[in-house]
Amino acid sequence: MATFDSKLSGFLGDKTAKAFKDLFSYTTVGDLLHHFPRRYLVRGELSDIAALKEGDEATILAKVHSVQSRRFQARKGTMLEAVVTDGTQKLSLTFFNQAWREKDLKVGSQGLFAGKVGVFNNKKQLAHPDYEMIPDGNDVDSAVEGFANQFIPLYPSSAKLPSWKIAQCIDLALGALDEVEDPIPDSLLQKNRYPAIREALTHIHHPVDLDQTEIAVERLTFDEALLLQLLLLKRKEELRKLDAVARPHKPGGLLDAFDARLPFQLTAGQESVATEIAIDLAASHPMHRLLQGEVGSGKTVIALRAALTVIDNGGQVALLAPTEVLAAQHQRTFTKLLGDLADGGMLGSTETSTNVVLLTGSQNAATRKEALAAIKSGSAGLVVGTHALLSESVEFQELALVIVDEQHRFGVEQRDALKSKAAITPHLLVMTATPIPRTVAMTVFGDLDVSTLRELPLGRQVITTHLVPVEEKPHFLERTWERVKEEVAHGHQVYIVAPRISEEISEDADYEFLEGESSKLTAVEELGPELQSGALAGLRIAPLHGRQSAEVKDETMKAFAAGEIDVLISTTVIEVGVDVPNATLMVIMDAERFGVSQLHQLRGRVGRGTSPGLCLLVTKSLSDSPARSRLDAVASTNDGFELSRIDLEQRREGDVLGTNQSGSRSHLRLLRVLRDEALIEIARSEAQTLIEDGLEKYELLNLALKKLELDTATEFIDKS
């Protein structure tokens, strides 16, 4: 007999166990039984061969139409060709020097055929496919072994482990499985009318009735949601037990002086979020808060006010930014907003003033030495930097608040490396301008308190977005360049964004090559000279990208902000944080290469002054392509929260959660954050109740939770 903890090596044999470990990181029977079918094939209903594409790793259910074996004329050997059909289209199966397979592939018989789809002489084919023939039902003994059921489970598989091989292994495991104690309390199962774990696994792997299977899937999905919420809530509870220095509002301090000279009124949303943060900072346990908000919703001012509260209490603040351009922009913005309040230590400075210091990896030795000294002495109240802040040479006198901007660009190790520079656990504020659907926040950031800014500050201009489909209407591109010249003629400035630095070098990997489309992408270094000598001759044009030195990037941004550059041709280094109110037009080349949220971020760089913003999405995608539907969605709304849902629906979940942090194997085999919104809500509530009731009462649930905590695959939950 076997238990969930039984080793596969002693159960399936070393060779098969090794294949499961190599492909899926499975080592136990429990791992194997939680390898769920991705769909079910129905006996008698053949697969749609027309839907197969070249390069697909496919498993199809089809009927043998014909079989023919022939010898090669020019060399020794034979080729067996079997043609299978779904009744409308045919697919060729080819086998070399394996004439004996003809006795398996009888005309009229059905089977499962798996392999990589190729094309030869304009015909789809599978070369040397793996296959499993389905008994016709007359042979009762063999039929019950594999394909007695009407519904045939189709598993995530590989060439080494085809779907039916996995099914056979799972059948062995289910048949040998001893009584299983259910980790989910009986009260929860009865309340939701869920089957016990053994019954649920049987129904999902051996479906007899799809209604039963659907309930089994829901129960096993609930397991994932509940354990995840328990983990996140437990972490949240543990964070509250940590000690931190309270940093309450100090009347008459730097914050009050700053508020008194603010040239604008905070929105109601900003006031509300500022109050939440002030309450957190005044507590004796560390703040652990996510601040999300629309592009241009005023997160920077909120972050600065939090920083000033801490500085008033004698602490230092570190703001971690993903790029040097953004770090330098933050330092300029903070210094400008503070005015003489940022003249700390200078002759004539006020008693309440501080010092804003920039630290990046590309600074010269003298500048870096000066910055490090100011950080160590404590004279630098607010330190803005890139990954350079994480180096061992950076020492703070009293780091009290860590602010992480654009949290999705950093991993948990980087956040913790910065927090470790504090003697006592610092407060933490992570920010994102990429709106996060509520269930994503609950599923991925469930151990953080979440604050949301939805409304835009008064005076923020509407951004209009239009598509420029160059394949269908090439003359639209000429009109785009005319529009650029018109904006400049009216005294405004323009961004042009390209996905590549040069023909050979990409700025990042945020875009994907799309099937059937040219891989030649617009590059900054080629587009600039082309426009300078052609369509935009006479305008002041400058390039900006991540391969330039920090000095060049900084000088370019300063010149653009000062109005000395008409057109900035850039990669996505200007995606977040860059604030030039006079920029009114953005042209995004090869827009189909960018994600929905990224396009929304990019266009948020315009319309930040007194004039409306315009964004033109130049695309080679055709009207009926998935890429075009994404662009249409971006053009149809400025609601970042709506776009974030669309982005999540159209992309793989792993991409959204961050493949670099998801680990090789995730416990979220079934759970989907949008589809399962209601289930996540229920699981969150039940998890809260269980914790309040005392988790120690539930031994098996506690064991399952500890296993999840130990699993390295859960690292992605810590993303920050």
ABEGO torsion letter per residue (X at the ends): XBBAABBAAAAAEAAAAAAAAAAAGBABAAAAAABBBABBBBBGBBBBAAABBBGBBBBBBBBBABBBBBBBAABBEBBBBBBBBAGABBBBBBBBGBAAAAAABBBGBBBBBBEBBBBBGGBBBBBGBBBBBBBAGABAAAAAAAAABABBBBBBBBAABBAAAAAAAAAAAAAABBBBBBABBAAAAAAAGBBBAAAAAAAAABBABAAAAAAAAAAAAAAAAAAAAAAAAAAAAAAAABBBBBBBBBBGBAAAAAAAABABBBBAAAAAAAAAAAAAAABABBBBBBBBBBBGAGAAAAAAAAAAAAAAAGBBBBBBBABAAAAAAAAAAAAAAAEAAAABGBBGBBAABBBBBBBBAABBAAAAAAAAAAAAAGABABBBBBAAAABAABBBABBABBBBBGAAABBAAAAAAAAAABABBBBBBBBBABBBBAAAAAAAAAABBBBBBABBBBGBBBBBBBBBBAAABAAAAAAAAAAAAAAAAAGBBBBBBBABABAABBABAABBBBBGBBABBBBAAAAAAAAAABAABGBBBBBBBAABBAAAAAAAAAAAAAGABABBBBBAAAABGBBBAABABBBBBGAAABBAAAAAAAAAABGABABBBBBBBBBABBAABAAAAAAAAAAABABAAAAAAAAAAABBAAAAAGAAAAEABBABAABBAAAAAAAAAAAAAAAAAAAAAEAAABAAAAAAAAAAAABAAAAAAABX
